[in-house]
Amino acid sequence: MKHYRNLLLTLLTIIGVFSCDSPEKNIEYGEATKELIVLLDNDPKLKSLLVSSLEKAKEINPDRNTNPAQNLEEYYRFVTWTETTMPWAIVKKEEYPEIFDNIFQGLCAFYFLIDQPLPELEGQGLVNNSLQYYEPFAKWLVTFSKSWGSFLDTEESWNEEHYQMALNDPNFGLRNGWYEDPENWKTFNQFFARYLKSPDMRPVASPDLDSVVVSFADSEPQDVWDIDGNSYLMDEGGVPVKSATLKSISKLIGDDSQYKDAFSNGTFTHSFLNVNDYHRYHFPLSGTIKEARIIPGINPPGGQLWWDNENNRYAFNPSAKTGWQSIETRGCVILETNEYGLVALMPIGMGAVSSVNFEKNVIPGTSVKKGDMLGHFAFGGSDFIMIFQDGVTFSLEAPMQEDGQSYQHILMGEKLGVLSKHK
């Protein structure tokens, strides 16, 4: 009898440990994970939505090597792991060659789990009807980002081995002689937001010619969109972007700004920065700062994620949803130029641990020159918007890819486009 009682206790213990409905008792969860558990325990509907999203992700990609969180308990463990791991080790592997691709795939794996379309979220005015855009889960993602970001600000997050991994991955360009002394990097985020060795590493095109707009960062230009008379984005055919909560330039700039309606009939352009890029951004034009603000938001990756079953990897298109930037944490600097009116400069935080940071002199009244430092992003994908006023034509002149459908990656300071006046 005692034998059977012990066996029963053992079985109950195993069931308790591996239950998908309640957290394990013997795991020390991260701070953000603990907050998520409390949130879900107090909101059964939200918990059900997360479970549904995980199940959909599992149906699409059941491979545990690339989708390690296939139920709620595994998701808790996955989030806890990510809170204090290196960005290239989100999905565990024995080796991490070319850490850029591992970072990219790991971030995609993290967001893919919560980017599944859910019927329950249709018709709610979200960017997409997926959990990452739905409150209060979206707010929790900010908590997670801050928790991970705190780790990446510690010296535990950087060492000689990590430096050698980045040095040996050509995607980061550390062998190009561009950057400051690596001895300055004591944390991962110091490496991520690394400085150039000197301004000569990014020459500024036509520094004294106001009509030439230079690239504000190492990035990939996306396109140019017109703005209508009511300050709404339009596509190439003149049809407004469909979601009313996303197409408004006034809403993008924010109700707190006196300039929110200053860009009707103007022009909108943006460029995408990847995780391997130089993540300090600079002024693309000369002028005087009229306004500088940080607008709090949430931290989804934007764009479109999917599982490429044929190539056994995640894929991402940052330009799939024009206007997603209006829900992200973002900066807004209104620059008054000498000849071309006001220009809105908007660095957009994007994805995990993204943050928008300005230089100390980025305050109203400061005069700046093309190429001067504007600020930097901490870890995460990023985006940068420029908006021009009516009466000005902006022509994007970055080189095209061979397919003629997208633009080539360009460096900060290189020619992005030109401005001209029209009546």
C-alpha positions as semicolon CSV with decimal commas, in nm:
position;residue;x (nm);y (nm);z (nm)
1;M;0,000;0,000;0,000
2;K;0,284;0,235;0,089
3;H;0,446;0,155;-0,246
4;Y;0,132;0,257;-0,439
5;R;0,092;0,573;-0,231
6;N;0,450;0,675;-0,312
7;L;0,395;0,596;-0,679
8;L;0,078;0,809;-0,680
9;L;0,263;1,099;-0,516
10;T;0,536;1,070;-0,777
11;L;0,284;1,076;-1,061
12;L;0,107;1,378;-0,913
13;T;0,440;1,557;-0,883
14;I;0,523;1,486;-1,246
15;I;0,180;1,607;-1,355
16;G;0,224;1,925;-1,152
17;V;0,570;1,995;-1,291
18;F;0,477;1,950;-1,653
19;S;0,128;2,098;-1,645
20;C;0,068;2,349;-1,922
21;D;-0,195;2,532;-1,715
22;S;0,009;2,639;-1,414
23;P;0,367;2,758;-1,367
24;E;0,632;2,518;-1,242
25;K;0,704;2,549;-0,872
26;N;1,077;2,490;-0,895
27;I;1,165;2,749;-1,162
28;E;1,283;3,098;-1,070
29;Y;1,101;3,311;-1,321
30;G;1,224;3,647;-1,442
31;E;1,056;3,966;-1,322
32;A;0,866;4,023;-1,646
33;T;0,757;3,658;-1,652
34;K;0,622;3,683;-1,297
35;E;0,423;3,989;-1,398
36;L;0,283;3,803;-1,699
37;I;0,174;3,507;-1,484
38;V;-0,015;3,738;-1,248
39;L;-0,170;3,921;-1,543
40;L;-0,295;3,602;-1,703
41;D;-0,419;3,452;-1,376
42;N;-0,635;3,762;-1,331
43;D;-0,754;3,773;-1,692
44;P;-0,878;3,432;-1,818
45;K;-0,974;3,580;-2,155
46;L;-0,621;3,707;-2,213
47;K;-0,476;3,372;-2,108
48;S;-0,707;3,198;-2,355
49;L;-0,594;3,432;-2,634
50;L;-0,227;3,360;-2,561
51;V;-0,289;2,985;-2,558
52;S;-0,471;3,014;-2,892
53;S;-0,184;3,215;-3,040
54;L;0,072;2,957;-2,925
55;E;-0,138;2,676;-3,070
56;K;-0,165;2,852;-3,407
57;A;0,211;2,911;-3,413
58;K;0,266;2,543;-3,334
59;E;0,039;2,436;-3,620
60;I;0,240;2,647;-3,864
61;N;0,582;2,559;-3,725
62;P;0,592;2,251;-3,498
63;D;0,973;2,226;-3,510
64;R;1,101;2,268;-3,154
65;N;1,442;2,380;-3,276
66;T;1,288;2,700;-3,410
67;N;0,967;2,714;-3,205
68;P;1,060;2,618;-2,848
69;A;0,743;2,750;-2,677
70;Q;0,448;2,538;-2,782
71;N;0,232;2,568;-2,472
72;L;0,184;2,816;-2,191
73;E;0,436;2,666;-1,948
74;E;0,702;2,651;-2,218
75;Y;0,623;3,013;-2,301
76;Y;0,689;3,117;-1,941
77;R;1,024;2,940;-1,950
78;F;1,106;3,089;-2,290
79;V;1,035;3,444;-2,172
80;T;1,240;3,392;-1,855
81;W;1,530;3,259;-2,061
82;T;1,514;3,554;-2,297
83;E;1,511;3,812;-2,014
84;T;1,876;3,739;-1,933
85;T;2,021;3,586;-2,247
86;M;2,219;3,728;-2,534
87;P;2,014;3,833;-2,837
88;W;2,172;3,567;-3,060
89;A;2,085;3,291;-2,808
90;I;1,708;3,343;-2,784
91;V;1,663;3,010;-2,959
92;K;1,914;2,777;-2,794
93;K;2,181;2,621;-3,015
94;E;2,517;2,457;-2,956
95;E;2,697;2,715;-3,170
96;Y;2,610;3,064;-3,291
97;P;2,800;3,136;-3,614
98;E;2,700;3,459;-3,787
99;I;2,531;3,602;-3,481
100;F;2,338;3,853;-3,693
101;D;2,124;3,578;-3,845
102;N;2,079;3,415;-3,505
103;I;1,959;3,749;-3,361
104;F;1,721;3,796;-3,652
105;Q;1,579;3,445;-3,631
106;G;1,556;3,459;-3,252
107;L;1,363;3,785;-3,250
108;C;1,133;3,651;-3,521
109;A;1,074;3,335;-3,318
110;F;0,984;3,543;-3,012
111;Y;0,734;3,764;-3,194
112;F;0,596;3,493;-3,423
113;L;0,436;3,331;-3,118
114;I;0,224;3,639;-3,050
115;D;0,172;3,761;-3,406
116;Q;-0,088;3,499;-3,502
117;P;-0,422;3,634;-3,633
118;L;-0,698;3,570;-3,380
119;P;-1,067;3,595;-3,483
120;E;-1,155;3,732;-3,139
121;L;-0,944;4,044;-3,209
122;E;-1,095;4,132;-3,546
123;G;-1,268;4,467;-3,579
124;Q;-1,092;4,628;-3,282
125;G;-0,886;4,881;-3,479
126;L;-0,554;4,704;-3,420
127;V;-0,263;4,712;-3,666
128;N;-0,320;4,339;-3,702
129;N;-0,559;4,122;-3,506
130;S;-0,276;3,960;-3,312
131;L;-0,197;3,957;-2,942
132;Q;0,111;4,178;-2,957
133;Y;-0,109;4,479;-3,043
134;Y;-0,380;4,402;-2,786
135;E;-0,394;4,561;-2,442
136;P;-0,298;4,476;-2,176
137;F;-0,062;4,226;-2,339
138;A;0,099;4,501;-2,548
139;K;0,173;4,696;-2,231
140;W;0,329;4,386;-2,077
141;L;0,561;4,358;-2,378
142;V;0,703;4,698;-2,278
143;T;0,771;4,557;-1,930
144;F;0,948;4,261;-2,087
145;S;1,154;4,489;-2,312
146;K;1,265;4,699;-2,016
147;S;1,360;4,390;-1,817
148;W;1,571;4,251;-2,101
149;G;1,714;4,595;-2,170
150;S;1,825;4,624;-1,806
151;F;2,023;4,303;-1,846
152;L;2,179;4,423;-2,171
153;D;2,294;4,736;-1,985
154;T;2,498;4,527;-1,739
155;E;2,860;4,420;-1,778
156;E;2,740;4,061;-1,755
157;S;2,606;4,108;-2,108
158;W;2,943;4,169;-2,274
159;N;3,284;4,003;-2,269
160;E;3,576;3,919;-2,496
161;E;3,405;3,611;-2,635
162;H;3,103;3,816;-2,737
163;Y;3,324;4,076;-2,899
164;Q;3,505;3,810;-3,101
165;M;3,173;3,669;-3,218
166;A;3,066;4,013;-3,343
167;L;3,410;4,078;-3,494
168;N;3,395;3,754;-3,692
169;D;3,048;3,824;-3,831
170;P;3,098;4,052;-4,135
171;N;2,741;4,180;-4,105
172;F;2,847;4,409;-3,818
173;G;3,134;4,566;-4,011
174;L;3,370;4,573;-3,712
175;R;3,669;4,502;-3,941
176;N;3,596;4,807;-4,158
177;G;3,780;5,045;-3,928
178;W;3,465;5,255;-3,877
179;Y;3,416;5,237;-3,504
180;E;3,558;5,360;-3,175
181;D;3,797;5,157;-2,958
182;P;3,616;4,832;-2,858
183;E;3,759;4,878;-2,509
184;N;3,482;5,135;-2,463
185;W;3,218;4,861;-2,483
186;K;3,150;4,727;-2,135
187;T;2,791;4,619;-2,202
188;F;2,601;4,481;-2,499
189;N;2,410;4,805;-2,545
190;Q;2,735;5,005;-2,554
191;F;2,842;4,779;-2,839
192;F;2,502;4,807;-3,005
193;A;2,498;5,190;-2,989
194;R;2,868;5,213;-3,075
195;Y;3,016;5,542;-3,188
196;L;3,209;5,601;-3,506
197;K;3,585;5,645;-3,474
198;S;3,555;5,988;-3,634
199;P;3,307;6,182;-3,852
200;D;3,525;6,090;-4,151
201;M;3,387;5,736;-4,128
202;R;3,053;5,868;-4,261
203;P;3,118;6,161;-4,499
204;V;2,816;6,390;-4,539
205;A;2,709;6,446;-4,898
206;S;2,686;6,810;-5,012
207;P;2,712;6,951;-4,657
208;D;2,644;7,309;-4,769
209;L;2,368;7,234;-5,018
210;D;2,030;7,251;-4,840
211;S;1,844;7,078;-5,123
212;V;2,034;6,751;-5,069
213;V;1,886;6,532;-4,794
214;V;2,129;6,275;-4,655
215;S;2,054;5,946;-4,490
216;F;2,004;5,992;-4,115
217;A;2,136;5,642;-4,040
218;D;2,272;5,325;-4,195
219;S;1,941;5,195;-4,324
220;E;1,727;5,073;-4,612
221;P;1,490;5,333;-4,761
222;Q;1,136;5,203;-4,799
223;D;0,946;5,449;-5,019
224;V;0,768;5,786;-5,036
225;W;0,398;5,849;-4,971
226;D;0,186;6,158;-5,025
227;I;-0,021;6,315;-4,748
228;D;-0,368;6,450;-4,824
229;G;-0,526;6,778;-4,717
230;N;-0,658;6,622;-4,396
231;S;-0,311;6,497;-4,295
232;Y;-0,379;6,134;-4,390
233;L;-0,129;5,905;-4,559
234;M;-0,208;5,802;-4,916
235;D;-0,070;5,521;-5,128
236;E;0,069;5,565;-5,479
237;G;-0,278;5,558;-5,630
238;G;-0,409;5,827;-5,399
239;V;-0,617;5,595;-5,179
240;P;-0,584;5,650;-4,803
241;V;-0,429;5,370;-4,599
242;K;-0,725;5,169;-4,474
243;S;-0,701;5,177;-4,093
244;A;-0,828;5,510;-3,962
245;T;-0,626;5,466;-3,643
246;L;-0,299;5,444;-3,839
247;K;-0,319;5,670;-4,140
248;S;-0,325;6,003;-3,957
249;I;-0,002;6,205;-3,963
250;S;-0,152;6,428;-3,692
251;K;-0,192;6,124;-3,467
252;L;0,159;6,009;-3,551
253;I;0,310;6,342;-3,444
254;G;0,079;6,356;-3,143
255;D;-0,187;6,581;-2,997
256;D;0,069;6,744;-2,766
257;S;0,247;6,906;-3,061
258;Q;0,153;7,245;-3,202
259;Y;0,282;7,112;-3,535
260;K;0,050;6,809;-3,561
261;D;-0,143;6,963;-3,853
262;A;0,154;7,136;-4,019
263;F;0,216;6,860;-4,275
264;S;-0,113;6,835;-4,467
265;N;-0,049;6,787;-4,841
266;G;0,312;6,706;-4,758
267;T;0,531;6,399;-4,808
268;F;0,616;6,101;-4,587
269;T;0,922;5,873;-4,617
270;H;1,084;5,620;-4,388
271;S;1,383;5,386;-4,370
272;F;1,443;5,061;-4,183
273;L;1,748;4,989;-3,963
274;N;1,841;4,627;-3,900
275;V;2,002;4,497;-3,581
276;N;2,351;4,492;-3,734
277;D;2,340;4,856;-3,844
278;Y;2,518;5,153;-3,690
279;H;2,240;5,263;-3,454
280;R;2,319;5,631;-3,402
281;Y;2,108;5,866;-3,608
282;H;2,203;6,211;-3,736
283;F;2,036;6,521;-3,873
284;P;1,965;6,477;-4,247
285;L;1,929;6,853;-4,295
286;S;2,051;7,175;-4,136
287;G;1,816;7,400;-3,942
288;T;1,688;7,510;-3,603
289;I;1,507;7,278;-3,362
290;K;1,156;7,400;-3,284
291;E;1,037;7,102;-3,080
292;A;1,181;6,778;-2,938
293;R;0,965;6,513;-2,768
294;I;0,963;6,145;-2,679
295;I;0,622;5,984;-2,732
296;P;0,570;5,665;-2,525
297;G;0,425;5,366;-2,705
298;I;0,444;4,989;-2,730
299;N;0,710;4,756;-2,871
300;P;0,585;4,519;-3,144
301;P;0,821;4,462;-3,438
302;G;0,592;4,618;-3,699
303;G;0,585;4,491;-4,055
304;Q;0,489;4,132;-4,131
305;L;0,625;3,804;-3,994
306;W;0,582;3,459;-4,141
307;W;0,733;3,111;-4,134
308;D;0,908;3,020;-4,460
309;N;0,851;2,646;-4,455
310;E;1,046;2,587;-4,775
311;N;1,364;2,740;-4,633
312;N;1,297;2,643;-4,271
313;R;1,334;2,997;-4,135
314;Y;1,139;3,306;-4,034
315;A;1,098;3,599;-4,272
316;F;1,008;3,962;-4,213
317;N;0,887;4,249;-4,430
318;P;0,910;4,586;-4,246
319;S;0,723;4,774;-4,519
320;A;0,414;4,554;-4,527
321;K;0,204;4,791;-4,315
322;T;0,259;5,161;-4,377
323;G;0,162;5,352;-4,065
324;W;0,239;5,090;-3,801
325;Q;0,495;5,338;-3,663
326;S;0,221;5,545;-3,497
327;I;0,184;5,305;-3,204
328;E;0,553;5,257;-3,126
329;T;0,766;5,448;-2,878
330;R;0,902;5,726;-3,094
331;G;1,078;6,058;-3,095
332;C;0,961;6,370;-3,274
333;V;1,192;6,657;-3,363
334;I;1,049;6,947;-3,563
335;L;1,330;7,112;-3,759
336;E;1,289;7,451;-3,927
337;T;1,507;7,471;-4,238
338;N;1,620;7,788;-4,410
339;E;1,457;7,716;-4,747
340;Y;1,225;7,418;-4,722
341;G;0,997;7,486;-4,428
342;L;0,943;7,249;-4,138
343;V;1,062;6,888;-4,139
344;A;0,949;6,627;-3,886
345;L;1,225;6,383;-3,788
346;M;1,093;6,075;-3,610
347;P;1,316;5,792;-3,486
348;I;1,088;5,495;-3,418
349;G;1,164;5,228;-3,160
350;M;1,085;4,889;-3,305
351;G;1,082;4,543;-3,150
352;A;1,239;4,412;-2,832
353;V;1,428;4,651;-2,606
354;S;1,406;4,936;-2,851
355;S;1,442;5,283;-2,703
356;V;1,468;5,631;-2,846
357;N;1,737;5,858;-2,703
358;F;1,828;6,217;-2,794
359;E;2,156;6,401;-2,750
360;K;2,154;6,655;-2,465
361;N;2,160;6,951;-2,704
362;V;1,849;6,837;-2,892
363;I;1,628;7,107;-2,745
364;P;1,424;7,392;-2,895
365;G;1,639;7,678;-3,018
366;T;1,947;7,470;-3,102
367;S;2,090;7,525;-3,451
368;V;2,223;7,208;-3,613
369;K;2,412;7,119;-3,926
370;K;2,352;6,832;-4,162
371;G;2,531;6,527;-4,017
372;D;2,524;6,641;-3,652
373;M;2,432;6,372;-3,399
374;L;2,063;6,351;-3,316
375;G;2,049;6,043;-3,090
376;H;2,062;5,663;-3,076
377;F;1,859;5,347;-3,034
378;A;1,928;5,079;-2,776
379;F;1,891;4,715;-2,884
380;G;1,612;4,631;-3,126
381;G;1,512;4,684;-3,483
382;S;1,438;5,047;-3,564
383;D;1,289;5,284;-3,816
384;F;1,322;5,653;-3,903
385;I;1,052;5,876;-4,053
386;M;1,086;6,212;-4,227
387;I;0,786;6,428;-4,312
388;F;0,801;6,736;-4,537
389;Q;0,550;7,019;-4,570
390;D;0,328;7,124;-4,857
391;G;0,508;7,329;-5,120
392;V;0,811;7,101;-5,115
393;T;0,879;6,801;-5,336
394;F;1,102;6,526;-5,195
395;S;1,249;6,290;-5,453
396;L;1,404;5,970;-5,320
397;E;1,729;5,911;-5,509
398;A;1,885;5,620;-5,322
399;P;2,007;5,342;-5,556
400;M;1,765;5,061;-5,634
401;Q;1,817;4,689;-5,591
402;E;1,869;4,484;-5,908
403;D;1,503;4,376;-5,900
404;G;1,397;4,740;-5,929
405;Q;1,138;4,686;-5,655
406;S;1,326;4,802;-5,345
407;Y;1,609;5,030;-5,243
408;Q;1,966;4,938;-5,156
409;H;2,101;4,974;-4,806
410;I;2,287;5,305;-4,768
411;L;2,512;5,455;-4,502
412;M;2,450;5,757;-4,284
413;G;2,556;6,072;-4,466
414;E;2,504;5,933;-4,815
415;K;2,257;6,106;-5,044
416;L;1,900;5,998;-4,973
417;G;1,715;6,241;-5,197
418;V;1,664;6,600;-5,305
419;L;1,417;6,877;-5,224
420;S;1,263;7,128;-5,464
421;K;0,997;7,391;-5,418
422;H;0,666;7,400;-5,600
423;K;0,372;7,637;-5,590
